[in-house]
Structures are given as structure tokens and as C-alpha cells.
Amino acid sequence: MRKDLAVGLLGMFGVLLSATVAAAAEAATGSAVDYTRAIVIGCSLLAVGLAMGLGTIGTGVGMGHGLSGATNAVGRNPEAQGKVLLTMMVGLAMIESLAIYALVIALVVLYANPLLKVIGLS
């Protein structure tokens, strides 16, 4: 557990450091450096990682519970396999849509970041 936490923190600092290095490369041209954009982009990358990670973990657990319940139901009552299969497929499609929503939010934060527009950096 500590190793995973250490790797996560190192990854977070690596993202923030790379955004700062990118802003420093812009400063090498002689213009003034504005670190606000680098910080917003770095934090946006962390938010996207968390959104996709938590979104897919949640849907994975939900799908596992759904499949477990369906296999248990078919094992107890094999005649009801058709109804159980249909209900399971509809439920899995609904659960999978949550992962797609997380992906859409992550793409909006990456490519059409509303925070950059609010603070006037885009």
C-alpha cells in the first residue's frame, strides 16, 4: 500500500514538474513566465487521471457484482436464463455508460478546459 502511494505521489509531482519545465522553456525565449497556466494544466491532468481511475474502478466493481448475481441466479434456476441474461445485459449497458460519462468529462477537461477560460488564459 505504501509503495502504491509513493508511486502515485511521484507521478503527481512528475506531472507538475513537467508542466513547470514546459513553462520554463517558454521563458527561455525571453518573455515573462506565467506559471498559472502550467499549474492549471498540471492540476487538470491530475483531475483527469482521478476521474478516469475512479470512474472505471466503480464501473468494474459494479459489473462484477452484476455478473456474479446473474451467474448465481442462473445456477439456481436454469430455466430463467433468458430473462436473467436480458436483464443483466441492460444493467451492464447502464453501468458501462457511467465509464463513458467519466471519459467525456476527462476529455472536456483536457481539450476544452473551462477553467482556462474563466481565468482568462485561453
ABEGO torsion letter per residue (X at the ends): XAAAAAAAAAAAAAAAAAAAAAAAAAAAAGBBBBAAAAAAAAAAAAAAAAAAAAAAAAAAAAAAAAAAAAAAAAAABAAAAAAAAAAAAAAAAAAAAAAAAAAAAAAAAAABBAAAAAAGAX
